[in-house]
């Protein structure tokens, strides 16, 4: 399956990335190598919707998985306009709530620092247009 995430054909990558559409969160915890290959693949670039949906519904935080996914997203968003991002839908800015939730829920200072670094990187992107809203929601809690 990992090889299919980088197939030349977009339709093959889409079908392979679809493995996350029915994946339960518990399976994600047990599929670290598959997830790592997905995050580093071309399929993540254009087919990450279902992957982020699983993370959104996850009751437990997986700091390394979440951080790696957002670090890669920040790199992919460098130089991307809001219009292009909305048109392609590669990365839903609504997903930043996952990162803010991780920051809020962890007591590990290294994870908190990593989250803040990613937030800084995402804030540089024009395409991360809802990040400020998620941060304001978080700030209202205090």
N, C-alpha and C positions, 0 to 999 in steps of 0.2 A: 504494500500500500504506500509506503514511504516514497518509493520511486515514482509512483503515479502523481504525487504532489508537484513534481517538476516536469511532467510530460509536456511536450511541445504543444499539444492540442489543449486549448482552453476547456473544451468539453470533457476531456478526460480528467483534468485537474478539478473541475466542478464536481464531477461524480465522486472522485476520491475524497474531496473535502466534505462531501455529503455524509461521510461516516460520522460526523459530529452531530448531524441533525437528529439522530435518535439516540445519541449517547447519553447515558445517565452520568451524573457527576461522579459516582463511585468508580466508573470505568475510567474517567479522566485521571483519577488518582493513581490508577494502576497502569496507565499508558504513557508514562513519561517519555520514553524514547520516540514513540509515535508523535507525541505533541511537539517535542523538540524538532523533529524533522519537518513537521508541518509549519512551525513558526519560522523556520529558516528557508522555507520553500517559496516557489512562485505562487503556489495555490494560496498561501497566506495573504499574499499581495492582493489577490482579486477574488478570493472565496472564503473570507474569514467570518462571515455572518454567523453561521451556526456555531462555530467555535466560541465566539463571544457570547452568544445566547446561553450556552451551557455554563460559562463562567458567571454570567449575570444571575442565573438561578441557583448557583452553588451556595449551599449553606455554610461551607467551610472555605477559608481562604487558602489558596496555594500560592504563597508569595513568589516563589521562583517562576512558576508558570505565568502568573499575572505580570510580573515585572518584565520577563523576557518578551512576552507578547506586546506589551506597550513600548518597550525599548525598540523593538522592530517596527512597530507602527509609527513611532516618532521619526525613525529614519526614512520610512517610506513616505511620510508626509512632508519632508523637507522640500520646500519650493513648490508645493501643491496649493493651488488656489481653492477657495471655498467652492467656487462654481464647478471646478473640475472634480473635487471630492464629492459634491452632491450629485453630480452627473454620473460618476462611476460607482458611487456607493461602496467603494472599497473599504472604507473605515467609517463606522458610524461614531460620531463624536459622543453620542449618548453612552457609548461604552466607557467613557471616562469615569462614570459613576462607579465602575468596578474598581478602578485604581484608587479613587477617593475612599471607597469603602474599605479597601485593604489598608490604606494609611490610617484610617480611623480605628480599625479593629486590631491592629498589631501593637504589641508592646516592645517588639524588637527594634532597637534604635537603628540597626543597619538597614532593615527593611523600610523604616520610615524615611531614612536618608535617600535610599534608592528611589522610593516613590516620589519624593520631592524633586530629585534630579530629573525623573521622567516628566513630571508635571512642568518643570522649567523647559524641557525640550519640546513638549507638546505646545506650551504657551507661545513658543516662537513660530509655530505653524499657523498660518491663516486658516487652515482647514479645521483646527480644533476650536471651533466657534462656540461650543457649549461648555467648554471646560470651566470658564468663569462661573457659569450658573451652578455647576456641581460644587465648586469651591465655596460659593456663597451659601448654598444649602448646608454644607458642612459647617461653615462658620456660624450660622444661625443657631446651631445646637449649643453654642457656648455663651 
